[in-house]
């Protein structure tokens, strides 16, 4: 039986999953999705290869879990103390910054943006339950901005969120070309999105 270095089995599983996801993301950065293997990820995480299968059946499943973790982090930012009392524009910019920051390394987290557009394949939709909540939360932020007079009235908030996600996907693809800094591309994305919705 493997040694547990935590106060409970649940905490041990959480710690192992975090190490596994960190190793997976490091492998994505250095090797790319096509080249990485679960054995290599297990080695990076310092766990036995067979242990990986207790957490994910294959690397596609591990990708979905990593993307879900990224979505949950963005959602947590929306609820964090920094967003309390902030303007809708500041909250929206924070979400854009967080999403773009997560994509600067070129990992295939375009899944996040595709999920936010609301039309991912069924298996992706099932694997990323936070995407739906995050879409709703971003729509809420925009709604708050409309109510406060920061943003113009918008008839279809879901469509607006999907279009914003499309703009961010284009920005991520621009980052992949490597001819502009992440800061410059993120700034352009925010300018485009804010110009489209400001009152």
C-alpha positions in Angstrom: 0.0 0.0 0.0 1.4 3.5 -0.9 2.5 5.7 1.9 0.2 8.6 2.7 1.8 11.9 3.6 -1.3 13.7 4.5 -3.8 13.9 7.4 -6.4 11.9 5.5 -6.8 9.8 2.4 -8.9 12.6 0.8 -6.2 15.1 1.4 -3.6 12.7 0.0 -5.7 12.2 -3.1 -6.0 16.0 -3.5 -2.2 16.5 -3.1 -1.5 13.7 -5.6 -3.9 15.1 -8.1 -2.4 18.6 -7.8 1.1 17.1 -8.3 -0.2 15.2 -11.3 -1.8 18.2 -12.9 1.3 20.4 -12.3 3.4 17.7 -13.9 0.9 17.4 -16.8 1.0 21.2 -17.4 4.8 21.2 -17.3 4.9 18.3 -19.8 2.4 20.3 -22.1 4.8 23.3 -22.0 7.9 21.3 -22.8 6.7 18.5 -25.0 3.3 19.5 -26.3 0.1 17.4 -26.0 0.8 15.0 -28.9 4.2 14.0 -27.6 3.6 13.7 -23.9 2.8 10.3 -22.3 1.1 9.4 -19.0 4.3 7.5 -18.0 6.3 10.7 -18.5 3.7 12.8 -16.5 3.8 10.2 -13.7 7.6 10.4 -13.6 7.5 14.2 -13.4 4.9 13.9 -10.6 7.0 11.4 -8.7 4.3 8.8 -8.7 3.9 5.3 -10.2 2.6 5.1 -13.7 -0.3 2.9 -12.7 -1.4 5.4 -10.1 -2.2 7.9 -12.8 -5.1 5.7 -13.9 -6.7 6.2 -10.4 -7.1 9.8 -11.5 -7.6 9.8 -15.3 -8.1 7.1 -17.9 -6.0 8.8 -20.5 -4.2 12.0 -21.4 -7.4 13.6 -22.9 -9.2 13.0 -19.6 -6.2 14.6 -17.8 -6.4 17.6 -20.1 -10.0 18.1 -19.2 -9.2 17.9 -15.5 -6.4 20.5 -16.0 -8.8 22.8 -17.9 -11.5 22.4 -15.3 -8.9 23.4 -12.6 -8.1 26.5 -14.7 -11.7 27.4 -15.0 -12.3 27.0 -11.2 -9.3 29.3 -10.6 -10.9 32.0 -12.8 -14.3 31.5 -11.1 -12.6 31.8 -7.6 -11.1 35.1 -8.7 -14.6 36.4 -9.5 -15.5 35.6 -5.9 -12.2 36.8 -4.3 -11.7 39.8 -2.0 -10.1 41.8 -4.9 -13.4 41.8 -6.8 -15.5 42.9 -3.8 -16.7 46.5 -4.5 -14.8 46.7 -7.8 -16.5 48.1 -10.9 -17.9 45.7 -13.4 -15.2 46.8 -15.9 -12.4 46.1 -13.4 -13.9 42.6 -12.6 -14.2 41.8 -16.3 -10.6 43.0 -17.0 -9.5 40.7 -14.1 -11.2 37.7 -15.8 -9.6 38.5 -19.1 -6.2 39.0 -17.5 -6.6 35.6 -15.7 -7.7 33.8 -18.8 -4.9 35.2 -21.0 -2.3 34.6 -18.3 -3.2 30.9 -18.3 -2.6 30.7 -22.0 0.8 32.4 -22.3 2.6 29.1 -22.4 0.7 27.9 -25.4 -0.9 24.8 -23.7 -4.0 23.6 -25.5 -6.3 25.3 -23.1 -8.2 26.8 -26.0 -10.7 24.3 -24.7 -11.5 26.8 -21.9 -12.3 29.5 -24.4 -14.2 27.1 -26.7 -16.2 25.9 -23.6 -17.0 29.6 -22.8 -18.3 30.0 -26.3 -21.0 27.5 -25.3 -20.6 25.0 -28.1 -17.9 22.5 -27.2 -18.4 18.8 -28.1 -20.7 16.9 -25.7 -17.8 15.1 -24.1 -16.0 18.4 -23.4 -19.1 20.0 -22.1 -19.6 17.1 -19.7 -15.9 17.2 -18.6 -16.0 21.0 -17.9 -19.0 21.7 -15.6 -17.4 25.0 -14.4 -17.5 26.4 -17.9 -21.3 26.9 -17.8 -21.1 28.5 -14.3 -18.3 30.8 -15.5 -20.2 31.9 -18.6 -23.2 32.7 -16.3 -20.9 34.6 -13.9 -19.3 36.7 -16.7 -22.8 37.5 -18.0 -23.7 38.6 -14.4 -20.7 40.9 -14.4 -21.7 42.4 -17.7 -25.3 42.7 -16.4 -24.0 44.5 -13.3 -22.1 46.9 -15.6 -25.3 47.5 -17.6 -27.2 48.2 -14.4 -24.5 50.6 -13.2 -24.4 52.4 -16.6 -20.8 51.2 -17.3 -21.9 49.1 -20.2 -24.5 49.6 -22.9 -27.7 47.6 -22.8 -27.2 44.2 -24.4 -30.1 42.0 -25.5 -28.4 38.6 -25.5 -25.7 38.3 -22.8 -25.0 34.7 -23.7 -24.1 35.6 -27.2 -22.0 38.5 -26.0 -20.0 36.2 -23.7 -19.5 33.7 -26.6 -18.3 36.5 -28.9 -15.9 37.8 -26.2 -14.6 34.2 -25.9 -14.1 34.2 -29.6 -12.0 37.4 -29.4 -9.9 35.9 -26.6 -9.4 32.7 -28.7 -8.1 34.8 -31.5 -5.8 36.6 -29.0 -4.5 33.2 -27.8 -3.7 32.2 -31.3 -1.9 35.4 -31.8 0.2 34.6 -28.7 1.1 31.3 -30.3 2.8 33.1 -33.2 5.2 34.7 -30.8 5.6 38.0 -32.5 3.9 40.1 -29.8 4.2 40.1 -26.0 1.4 38.6 -23.9 0.9 42.0 -22.3 0.4 43.7 -25.7 -2.0 41.0 -26.9 -4.0 41.0 -23.7 -4.2 44.8 -23.8 -5.6 44.7 -27.4 -8.1 42.0 -26.4 -9.3 44.1 -23.5 -9.5 47.2 -25.6 -11.6 45.4 -28.3 -14.0 43.8 -25.8 -14.5 47.0 -23.7 -15.0 49.2 -26.7 -17.7 46.7 -27.8 -19.7 46.9 -24.6 -19.0 50.3 -22.9 -21.9 52.7 -22.6 
